Amino acid sequence: MSTETDIRHLERCLELAAAALDAGDEPFGSVLVAADGTVLAEDRNRVAGGDHTRHPEFELARWAAENLTPAERATATVYTSGEHCPMCSAAHAWVGLGPIVYAASTAQLSAWLAEFGVSPGPVNPLPIQAVAPNIAVSGPFPALTEQVYALHRRLHQPA
């Protein structure tokens, strides 16, 4: 069940994803939120430079490891435009972050990429809980699906 807070943070993730796309990157954005609702950090995808580990979810996990106590990490929520990839799911679990809320799922993204004729990547597209089964997840959010789809379509099928 979505809340106004979830939608607000996910909309910010979509703004960050659009900024990534505008900068020549893949459209992903994420926000790290403390238990009290404070936005702690945010980032966008930065893989265009060739380092394909520069996903925003991975960057937020690194940031949390350096700046938050284990207790703070456990109660922080990561909001993200797309469900974590296996690398980011693992980083999230190893750092001990709390719940993940995502706008679009791995299954949705995989279907869209197939529709656009994009070859599969080097890592199997697994859902978060296949990699990190003890993390609470929420998503996808149907109200935001078309916006996420449009960003990926813009990347893979430019006008």
N, CA, C and O of each residue as an XYZ file, in Angstrom:
636
protein
N       0.843     -1.188      0.000
C       0.000      0.000      0.000
C       0.881      1.241      0.000
O       1.752      1.396      0.856
N       0.652      2.104     -0.946
C       1.483      3.302     -1.048
C       0.979      4.380     -0.095
O      -0.199      4.448      0.256
N       1.918      5.205      0.297
C       1.580      6.348      1.120
C       2.011      7.599      0.380
O       2.790      7.534     -0.572
N       1.502      8.733      0.821
C       1.919      9.997      0.212
C       3.420     10.193      0.362
O       4.070     10.734     -0.532
N       3.970      9.757      1.489
C       5.415      9.873      1.717
C       6.183      9.021      0.722
O       7.170      9.479      0.146
N       5.742      7.788      0.512
C       6.411      6.924     -0.464
C       6.392      7.574     -1.847
O       7.423      7.649     -2.517
N       5.241      8.035     -2.263
C       5.113      8.641     -3.593
C       6.008      9.872     -3.709
O       6.670     10.059     -4.730
N       6.034     10.706     -2.684
C       6.869     11.913     -2.722
C       8.334     11.552     -2.901
O       9.017     12.146     -3.735
N       8.828     10.586     -2.131
C      10.237     10.192     -2.251
C      10.504      9.513     -3.598
O      11.556      9.730     -4.199
N       9.572      8.702     -4.071
C       9.753      8.051     -5.368
C       9.731      9.071     -6.507
O      10.454      8.921     -7.492
N       8.909     10.099     -6.374
C       8.918     11.158     -7.394
C      10.275     11.862     -7.434
O      10.751     12.231     -8.507
N      10.896     12.046     -6.271
C      12.251     12.620     -6.254
C      13.227     11.672     -6.948
O      14.118     12.118     -7.671
N      13.065     10.380     -6.732
C      13.909      9.401     -7.418
C      13.767      9.530     -8.927
O      14.752      9.423     -9.658
N      12.546      9.760     -9.395
C      12.327      9.918    -10.831
C      12.958     11.205    -11.340
O      13.446     11.243    -12.469
N      12.958     12.256    -10.537
C      13.655     13.493    -10.919
C      15.156     13.227    -11.061
O      15.790     13.696    -12.006
N      15.709     12.479    -10.125
C      17.137     12.130    -10.184
C      17.421     11.230    -11.386
O      18.460     11.371    -12.030
N      16.515     10.316    -11.691
C      16.677      9.447    -12.860
C      16.667     10.270    -14.142
O      17.457     10.017    -15.052
N      15.780     11.249    -14.216
C      15.731     12.127    -15.390
C      17.021     12.941    -15.497
O      17.530     13.151    -16.598
N      17.548     13.397    -14.366
C      18.819     14.134    -14.374
C      19.949     13.236    -14.864
O      20.824     13.689    -15.603
N      19.939     11.980    -14.463
C      20.950     11.030    -14.945
C      20.851     10.894    -16.458
O      21.864     10.936    -17.157
N      19.656     10.735    -16.954
C      19.442     10.594    -18.393
C      19.908     11.848    -19.129
O      20.561     11.757    -20.168
N      19.575     13.004    -18.594
C      20.001     14.270    -19.202
C      21.521     14.403    -19.230
O      22.075     15.079    -20.096
N      22.196     13.749    -18.271
C      23.659     13.797    -18.195
C      24.323     12.683    -19.015
O      25.545     12.537    -18.990
N      23.518     11.902    -19.738
C      24.070     10.841    -20.570
C      24.180      9.496    -19.887
O      24.856      8.596    -20.384
N      23.521      9.355    -18.751
C      23.550      8.110    -17.998
C      22.238      7.359    -18.115
O      21.258      7.871    -18.657
N      22.230      6.136    -17.598
C      20.998      5.367    -17.532
C      20.085      5.990    -16.467
O      20.579      6.498    -15.460
N      18.768      5.957    -16.673
C      17.849      6.685    -15.792
C      17.485      5.954    -14.494
O      16.469      5.263    -14.408
N      18.338      6.128    -13.503
C      18.060      5.596    -12.166
C      18.409      6.658    -11.140
O      19.408      7.363    -11.280
N      17.580      6.772    -10.105
C      17.835      7.688     -9.007
C      17.350      7.089     -7.709
O      16.388      6.321     -7.684
N      18.035      7.454     -6.613
C      17.705      6.883     -5.301
C      17.850      7.917     -4.202
O      18.629      8.864     -4.312
N      17.083      7.715     -3.135
C      17.085      8.604     -1.973
C      17.143      7.742     -0.711
O      16.425      6.749     -0.595
N      18.000      8.131      0.230
C      18.119      7.457      1.524
C      17.435      8.323      2.569
O      17.767      9.497      2.729
N      16.468      7.730      3.288
C      15.637      8.470      4.237
C      15.746      7.842      5.624
O      15.595      6.631      5.786
N      16.009      8.685      6.618
C      16.105      8.231      8.009
C      14.726      7.850      8.543
O      13.700      8.189      7.953
N      14.724      7.148      9.655
C      13.476      6.711     10.289
C      12.551      7.882     10.609
O      11.329      7.729     10.599
N      13.132      9.061     10.895
C      12.309     10.229     11.224
C      11.846     10.997      9.985
O      11.204     12.040     10.113
N      12.164     10.495      8.787
C      11.727     11.126      7.551
C      12.729     12.085      6.928
O      12.484     12.625      5.849
N      13.842     12.299      7.591
C      14.870     13.188      7.066
C      15.569     12.550      5.870
O      15.986     11.394      5.936
N      15.697     13.297      4.784
C      16.460     12.816      3.639
C      17.937     12.949      3.991
O      18.431     14.046      4.249
N      18.629     11.821      3.996
C      20.036     11.785      4.396
C      20.984     11.959      3.219
O      22.011     12.628      3.338
N      20.647     11.366      2.100
C      21.509     11.415      0.914
C      20.682     11.013     -0.294
O      19.656     10.345     -0.173
N      21.150     11.433     -1.457
C      20.503     11.034     -2.699
C      21.566     10.982     -3.787
O      22.616     11.614     -3.677
N      21.280     10.224     -4.832
C      22.235     10.121     -5.931
C      21.498      9.646     -7.172
O      20.348      9.209     -7.122
N      22.209      9.750     -8.284
C      21.702      9.286     -9.568
C      22.735      8.367    -10.187
O      23.877      8.306     -9.730
N      22.340      7.659    -11.217
C      23.253      6.759    -11.901
C      24.423      7.545    -12.496
O      24.242      8.659    -12.986
N      25.622      6.959    -12.453
C      26.824      7.615    -12.972
C      27.718      6.607    -13.700
O      28.939      6.636    -13.548
N      27.114      5.725    -14.482
C      27.873      4.671    -15.144
C      28.450      5.078    -16.492
O      29.255      4.340    -17.062
N      28.060      6.225    -17.007
C      28.490      6.635    -18.351
C      30.007      6.748    -18.474
O      30.548      6.622    -19.573
N      30.692      6.980    -17.373
C      32.154      7.080    -17.404
C      32.860      5.743    -17.534
O      34.085      5.702    -17.646
N      32.104      4.641    -17.523
C      32.695      3.333    -17.708
C      32.726      2.455    -16.471
O      32.955      1.250    -16.580
N      32.499      3.034    -15.286
C      32.463      2.249    -14.053
C      31.016      1.839    -13.800
O      30.214      2.631    -13.306
N      30.694      0.607    -14.139
C      29.311      0.144    -14.036
C      28.892     -0.241    -12.627
O      27.815     -0.803    -12.433
N      29.737      0.058    -11.636
C      29.326     -0.093    -10.240
C      28.774      1.220     -9.681
O      28.390      1.267     -8.512
N      28.727      2.268    -10.470
C      28.298      3.588     -9.994
C      26.778      3.745    -10.004
O      26.247      4.755    -10.465
N      26.098      2.736     -9.493
C      24.645      2.799     -9.339
C      24.326      3.630     -8.102
O      25.087      3.593     -7.135
N      23.221      4.381     -8.103
C      22.908      5.208     -6.945
C      22.659      4.400     -5.671
O      22.993      4.854     -4.577
N      22.077      3.210     -5.804
C      21.809      2.391     -4.623
C      23.111      1.938     -3.967
O      23.210      1.882     -2.741
N      24.095      1.621     -4.782
C      25.415      1.205     -4.278
C      26.105      2.391     -3.604
O      26.710      2.240     -2.543
N      26.012      3.569     -4.222
C      26.607      4.781     -3.645
C      25.967      5.105     -2.295
O      26.664      5.498     -1.360
N      24.651      4.942     -2.189
C      23.979      5.222     -0.913
C      24.380      4.213      0.147
O      24.492      4.567      1.321
N      24.597      2.962     -0.240
C      25.075      1.950      0.715
C      26.461      2.348      1.231
O      26.729      2.273      2.431
N      27.330      2.767      0.323
C      28.664      3.222      0.738
C      28.570      4.419      1.675
O      29.241      4.477      2.706
N      27.724      5.374      1.296
C      27.560      6.577      2.115
C      27.073      6.187      3.515
O      27.596      6.676      4.516
N      26.084      5.317      3.578
C      25.524      4.897      4.862
C      26.573      4.203      5.726
O      26.631      4.430      6.934
N      27.398      3.362      5.113
C      28.441      2.653      5.864
C      29.424      3.635      6.494
O      29.935      3.393      7.587
N      29.684      4.735      5.806
C      30.651      5.721      6.297
C      30.055      6.742      7.255
O      30.785      7.349      8.038
N      28.739      6.941      7.207
C      28.145      8.064      7.931
C      27.081      7.718      8.967
O      26.685      8.580      9.751
N      26.613      6.471      8.984
C      25.548      6.098      9.912
C      25.983      4.951     10.802
O      26.805      4.122     10.412
N      25.426      4.913     11.992
C      25.661      3.774     12.875
C      24.887      2.576     12.343
O      23.981      2.742     11.526
N      25.228      1.374     12.793
C      24.433      0.208     12.370
C      22.943      0.351     12.694
O      22.094     -0.060     11.903
N      22.626      0.927     13.848
C      21.216      1.109     14.225
C      20.521      2.094     13.288
O      19.373      1.874     12.901
N      21.200      3.167     12.925
C      20.620      4.141     11.996
C      20.421      3.526     10.611
O      19.411      3.776      9.952
N      21.382      2.728     10.183
C      21.265      2.072      8.873
C      20.071      1.118      8.849
O      19.336      1.066      7.863
N      19.882      0.379      9.916
C      18.815     -0.624      9.970
C      17.422     -0.017      9.872
O      16.479     -0.684      9.448
N      17.293      1.242     10.263
C      15.977      1.891     10.227
C      15.827      2.871      9.071
O      14.780      3.503      8.929
N      16.856      3.005      8.248
C      16.786      3.896      7.088
C      16.155      3.163      5.909
O      16.345      1.959      5.736
N      15.404      3.903      5.103
C      14.743      3.352      3.930
C      15.406      3.888      2.672
O      15.716      5.075      2.577
N      15.620      2.998      1.706
C      16.112      3.419      0.397
C      14.933      3.432     -0.558
O      14.271      2.417     -0.772
N      14.686      4.603     -1.126
C      13.694      4.760     -2.184
C      14.456      4.788     -3.490
O      15.524      5.394     -3.575
N      13.916      4.138     -4.511
C      14.647      4.078     -5.767
C      13.701      3.947     -6.950
O      12.617      3.372     -6.842
N      14.131      4.489     -8.073
C      13.280      4.475     -9.261
C      13.083      3.063     -9.800
O      12.018      2.744    -10.330
N      14.098      2.216     -9.669
C      14.024      0.843    -10.145
C      14.526     -0.111     -9.090
O      15.442      0.211     -8.333
N      13.932     -1.278     -9.040
C      14.347     -2.300     -8.077
C      15.853     -2.535     -8.174
O      16.413     -2.553     -9.270
N      16.494     -2.711     -7.049
C      17.942     -2.945     -7.001
C      18.360     -4.111     -7.896
O      17.657     -5.117     -7.998
N      19.507     -3.957     -8.537
C      20.128     -5.075     -9.243
C      20.784     -5.983     -8.196
O      20.849     -5.606     -7.026
N      21.268     -7.157     -8.579
C      21.902     -8.046     -7.602
C      23.088     -7.409     -6.856
O      23.248     -7.624     -5.655
N      23.911     -6.632     -7.560
C      25.053     -5.979     -6.914
C      24.577     -5.018     -5.821
O      25.112     -5.008     -4.712
N      23.580     -4.226     -6.146
C      23.082     -3.242     -5.185
C      22.307     -3.899     -4.046
O      22.368     -3.440     -2.905
N      21.579     -4.971     -4.354
C      20.879     -5.724     -3.304
C      21.885     -6.266     -2.294
O      21.668     -6.179     -1.085
N      22.986     -6.825     -2.794
C      24.021     -7.364     -1.907
C      24.657     -6.260     -1.071
O      24.845     -6.431      0.133
N      24.988     -5.141     -1.686
C      25.599     -4.031     -0.943
C      24.650     -3.546      0.152
O      25.072     -3.295      1.281
N      23.383     -3.417     -0.183
C      22.358     -2.983      0.761
C      22.323     -3.930      1.968
O      22.300     -3.490      3.117
N      22.318     -5.232      1.685
C      22.258     -6.233      2.758
C      23.535     -6.233      3.599
O      23.470     -6.275      4.828
N      24.693     -6.185      2.942
C      25.960     -6.211      3.689
C      26.110     -5.000      4.594
O      26.673     -5.112      5.682
N      25.617     -3.844      4.164
C      25.719     -2.625      4.966
C      24.666     -2.608      6.073
O      24.822     -1.900      7.068
N      23.602     -3.380      5.904
C      22.573     -3.467      6.941
C      21.523     -2.379      6.865
O      20.986     -1.957      7.890
N      21.224     -1.920      5.660
C      20.171     -0.916      5.507
C      18.797     -1.547      5.686
O      18.633     -2.763      5.579
N      17.822     -0.702      5.957
C      16.451     -1.150      6.187
C      15.687     -1.377      4.903
O      16.261     -1.835      3.916
N      14.404     -1.066      4.896
C      13.536     -1.388      3.768
C      13.934     -0.701      2.462
O      14.631      0.313      2.447
N      13.462     -1.297      1.369
C      13.628     -0.740      0.026
C      12.241     -0.522     -0.555
O      11.382     -1.401     -0.496
N      12.037      0.661     -1.116
C      10.789      0.992     -1.800
C      11.160      1.389     -3.226
O      11.943      2.317     -3.426
N      10.605      0.693     -4.219
C      10.980      0.977     -5.605
C       9.753      1.252     -6.468
O       8.671      0.714     -6.235
N       9.953      2.110     -7.477
C       8.857      2.488     -8.369
C       8.563      1.408     -9.396
O       7.401      1.074     -9.623
N       9.609      0.851    -10.026
C       9.435     -0.176    -11.065
C      10.270     -1.392    -10.707
O      11.349     -1.268    -10.128
N       9.766     -2.564    -11.054
C      10.421     -3.818    -10.683
C      11.442     -4.270    -11.726
O      11.462     -3.791    -12.860
N      12.273     -5.192    -11.309
C      13.227     -5.828    -12.214
C      12.491     -6.521    -13.351
O      12.922     -6.449    -14.501
N      11.396     -7.185    -13.046
C      10.617     -7.874    -14.079
C      10.085     -6.883    -15.107
O      10.123     -7.151    -16.308
N       9.590     -5.739    -14.639
C       9.097     -4.720    -15.566
C      10.232     -4.210    -16.450
O      10.085     -4.133    -17.670
N      11.363     -3.860    -15.836
C      12.495     -3.344    -16.601
C      12.971     -4.375    -17.618
O      13.251     -4.024    -18.765
N      13.067     -5.621    -17.222
C      13.507     -6.675    -18.145
C      12.572     -6.769    -19.347
O      13.032     -6.921    -20.479
N      11.277     -6.679    -19.111
C      10.305     -6.735    -20.203
C      10.457     -5.525    -21.125
O      10.395     -5.656    -22.347
N      10.657     -4.350    -20.531
C      10.822     -3.148    -21.346
C      12.080     -3.219    -22.199
O      12.056     -2.862    -23.376
N      13.175     -3.677    -21.611
C      14.427     -3.780    -22.362
C      14.293     -4.774    -23.510
O      14.823     -4.539    -24.596
N      13.601     -5.865    -23.283
C      13.352     -6.830    -24.360
C      12.510     -6.177    -25.459
O      12.776     -6.368    -26.646
N      11.508     -5.418    -25.063
C      10.659     -4.698    -26.023
C      11.496     -3.735    -26.875
O      11.246     -3.579    -28.070
N      12.478     -3.097    -26.257
C      13.328     -2.129    -26.963
C      14.464     -2.801    -27.741
O      15.227     -2.123    -28.429
N      14.578     -4.118    -27.638
C      15.622     -4.836    -28.351
C      16.995     -4.735    -27.717
O      18.007     -4.900    -28.398
N      17.042     -4.467    -26.419
C      18.307     -4.339    -25.697
C      18.783     -5.730    -25.277
O      18.023     -6.498    -24.688
N      20.027     -6.046    -25.577
C      20.600     -7.337    -25.179
C      20.706     -7.420    -23.663
O      20.937     -6.405    -23.005
N      20.540     -8.610    -23.100
C      20.676     -8.770    -21.649
C      22.072     -8.355    -21.172
O      23.055     -8.495    -21.900
N      22.140     -7.857    -19.970
C      23.412     -7.452    -19.376
C      24.215     -8.647    -18.892
O      23.799     -9.791    -19.071
N      25.373     -8.386    -18.275
C      26.263     -9.462    -17.848
C      25.845    -10.154    -16.552
O      26.453    -11.154    -16.169
N      24.824     -9.643    -15.874
C      24.371    -10.193    -14.598
C      22.893    -10.546    -14.717
O      22.118     -9.776    -15.283
N      22.501    -11.689    -14.196
C      21.090    -12.076    -14.237
C      20.227    -11.054    -13.505
O      20.591    -10.617    -12.413
N      19.095    -10.665    -14.079
C      18.194     -9.703    -13.443
C      17.338    -10.389    -12.374
O      16.264    -10.913    -12.668
N      17.817    -10.381    -11.157
C      17.128    -11.049    -10.047
C      16.388    -10.034     -9.188
O      16.856     -8.907     -9.021
N      15.248    -10.418     -8.646
C      14.580     -9.542     -7.688
C      15.404     -9.444     -6.398
O      16.191    -10.338     -6.088
N      15.219     -8.379     -5.670
C      15.983     -8.125     -4.443
C      15.983     -9.341     -3.530
O      17.039     -9.764     -3.060
N      14.811     -9.904     -3.275
C      14.723    -10.951     -2.269
C      15.342    -12.270     -2.710
O      15.510    -13.172     -1.890
N      15.685    -12.400     -3.989
C      16.442    -13.582     -4.426
C      17.901    -13.462     -4.004
O      18.604    -14.465     -3.882
N      18.349    -12.235     -3.783
C      19.738    -11.974     -3.384
C      19.821    -11.725     -1.877
O      20.715    -12.231     -1.199
N      18.884    -10.946     -1.374
C      18.881    -10.535      0.035
C      17.491    -10.792      0.616
O      16.678     -9.873      0.707
N      17.214    -12.035      1.007
C      15.851    -12.424      1.379
C      15.296    -11.789      2.652
O      14.090    -11.852      2.889
N      16.138    -11.186      3.466
C      15.653    -10.627      4.732
C      15.358     -9.137      4.679
O      15.074     -8.526      5.710
N      15.421     -8.549      3.501
C      15.126     -7.121      3.358
C      13.655     -6.951      3.010
O      13.141     -7.606      2.104
N      12.985     -6.070      3.735
C      11.591     -5.739      3.427
C      11.567     -4.879      2.168
O      12.314     -3.907      2.058
N      10.709     -5.239      1.226
C      10.609     -4.478     -0.016
C       9.165     -4.087     -0.279
O       8.229     -4.759      0.153
N       9.011     -2.990     -0.993
C       7.693     -2.521     -1.393
C       7.801     -1.983     -2.818
O       8.662     -1.152     -3.109
N       6.950     -2.445     -3.680
C       6.962     -2.002     -5.063
C       6.507     -3.144     -5.940
O       6.405     -4.276     -5.466
N       6.239     -2.892     -7.170
C       6.282     -1.603     -7.854
C       5.058     -0.740     -7.529
O       4.099     -1.196     -6.907
N       5.122      0.515     -7.969
C       4.053      1.477     -7.757
C       3.412      1.797     -9.107
O       3.959      2.586     -9.877
N       2.262      1.195     -9.403
C       1.628      1.372    -10.707
C       1.398      2.836    -11.105
O       1.417      3.158    -12.293
N       1.185      3.713    -10.139
C       0.955      5.120    -10.452
C       2.176      5.776    -11.094
O       2.055      6.825    -11.726
N       3.348      5.165    -10.935
C       4.581      5.749    -11.467
C       5.147      4.952    -12.647
O       6.149      5.351    -13.239
N       4.517      3.843    -12.985
C       5.057      2.949    -14.013
C       5.289      3.658    -15.339
O       6.354      3.507    -15.938
N       4.323      4.419    -15.802
C       4.456      5.065    -17.114
C       5.618      6.052    -17.132
O       6.303      6.183    -18.146
N       5.843      6.742    -16.025
C       6.955      7.700    -15.970
C       8.305      6.986    -16.054
O       9.218      7.448    -16.738
N       8.424      5.856    -15.354
C       9.680      5.099    -15.393
C       9.871      4.517    -16.795
O      10.965      4.584    -17.355
N       8.811      3.952    -17.354
C       8.869      3.403    -18.707
C       9.326      4.479    -19.699
O      10.175      4.216    -20.551
N       8.772      5.677    -19.592
C       9.110      6.762    -20.519
C      10.594      7.124    -20.448
O      11.204      7.411    -21.478
N      11.177      7.115    -19.263
C      12.609      7.408    -19.131
C      13.449      6.364    -19.853
O      14.393      6.707    -20.565
N      13.111      5.097    -19.675
C      13.874      4.027    -20.327
C      13.637      4.021    -21.836
O      14.556      3.740    -22.605
N      12.427      4.325    -22.258
C      12.145      4.424    -23.690
C      12.973      5.558    -24.299
O      13.514      5.417    -25.395
N      13.068      6.678    -23.584
C      13.862      7.816    -24.071
C      15.336      7.444    -24.240
O      15.996      7.907    -25.171
N      15.848      6.604    -23.334
C      17.234      6.160    -23.433
C      17.437      5.230    -24.624
O      18.387      5.396    -25.389
N      16.554      4.264    -24.780
C      16.760      3.204    -25.756
C      16.097      3.428    -27.106
O      16.443      2.766    -28.084
N      15.143      4.358    -27.170
C      14.484      4.666    -28.436
C      14.353      6.178    -28.585
O      13.245      6.714    -28.587
N      15.502      6.868    -28.712
C      15.432      8.335    -28.809
C      14.627      8.762    -30.034
O      14.611      8.089    -31.065
N      13.981      9.872    -29.886
C      13.110     10.393    -30.974
C      13.893     10.753    -32.214
O      13.312     11.199    -33.204
